Amino acid sequence: MINKMKIILMLCLSPAIALTEPVYSLRGKASLYNESKTPEIKRLQNDSGPVPRAYVQQPPLIPHSTKGYVVNKKFNKCLTCHSWANAAESGATKISLTHFSDREGRDLSNVSARRYFCNQCHVPQMDAKPLVENTFQPIDVLQAP
Amino acid sequence: MNEYQQNGKLSHYWRLFRSPSAQYSLGALLSIGFVAGIIFWGGFNTAMELSNTETFCISCHEMEENVYKEYQDTIHYNNRSGVRAVCSDCHVPKDWTHKLVRKIRATNELFHKVLGTIDTPEKFEAKRLQMAQHVWKTMKETDSRECRNCHDYQSMDYTEQKKRSVQQHIQGFDAGQTCIDCHKGIAHSLPSMVEIDPSAVFQ
């Protein structure tokens, strides 16, 4: 009987406990007058093979470091390996045909402006652990039988 | 009219230069010559070294505001081991003969400094491709000699390199390529590469 009451009491109180839990900013629990713990500097993961995609439309991840890579109007470091002209010699994956059309679907002779800045979609990976647990699974068509 | 006035000052000094000394001992003349030689040679080399310092290079605003600023974001300025390569480490040969040749060629740079060929960022940008191509050409011709003062490929341990680096280095060296063939724009912003590689430029 006492046990049952305890459980009922806990069930009643639990939303209240959850509500009173304050929200912390990224700097954590340190007060404004103390220094917060310095977050660890995340490092780029270097040089792996191609990373499997989690869903079909996913822009492929970059499996190497891109430190110091310049992409601006005058020059695109990524394309010095991944462009169609350079891919054969460098052995890199060439950019897909989707990169050669504008948003109306008209074909262009070179990379489209909306596809030119590679790391708007393609990103290198850091050694960061996920902040919250994730049970996401790639769809079955992407999983080897 | 005596002989001195007849032949002019120049021939007088020439005769004085050629005739044996009657006043000073051979020892004194040699000693003075020796000391003067040291001072001249030491001074010459010191001046040459002075013109190799970063302070000297960025005493011109053309260098300080363009290439020096760009270089500060690169690995040759800041890196994990704290070894820095300053301007002259890459742009001036280490050995004496080639260094002297480079120093003499630099008079052309002084000439353009006076002309103000690149004295605004806009003018610099307009000339960037041409200037970069000069440097690339020189490095290609010398088999990237200045790179190799530090990065000698015979000292490279491929097992310590990343997978892609190993592949590219072996492939490149086998094809007779040199550092600058791939490693362009590692210390400064690149010019517009439309003419070099149109597939890697926004058009």
Boltz contact constraints between the chains, C-beta under 6 A:
constraints:
  - contact:
      token1: [A, 46]
      token2: [B, 162]
      max_distance: 6.0
  - contact:
      token1: [A, 47]
      token2: [B, 162]
      max_distance: 6.0
  - contact:
      token1: [A, 47]
      token2: [B, 163]
      max_distance: 6.0
  - contact:
      token1: [A, 73]
      token2: [B, 202]
      max_distance: 6.0
  - contact:
      token1: [A, 74]
      token2: [B, 192]
      max_distance: 6.0
  - contact:
      token1: [A, 75]
      token2: [B, 190]
      max_distance: 6.0
  - contact:
      token1: [A, 75]
      token2: [B, 193]
      max_distance: 6.0
  - contact:
      token1: [A, 76]
      token2: [B, 200]
      max_distance: 6.0
  - contact:
      token1: [A, 79]
      token2: [B, 200]
      max_distance: 6.0
  - contact:
      token1: [A, 80]
      token2: [B, 200]
      max_distance: 6.0
  - contact:
      token1: [A, 83]
      token2: [B, 199]
      max_distance: 6.0
  - contact:
      token1: [A, 83]
      token2: [B, 200]
      max_distance: 6.0
  - contact:
      token1: [A, 85]
      token2: [B, 199]
      max_distance: 6.0
  - contact:
      token1: [A, 110]
      token2: [B, 203]
      max_distance: 6.0
  - contact:
      token1: [A, 116]
      token2: [B, 202]
      max_distance: 6.0
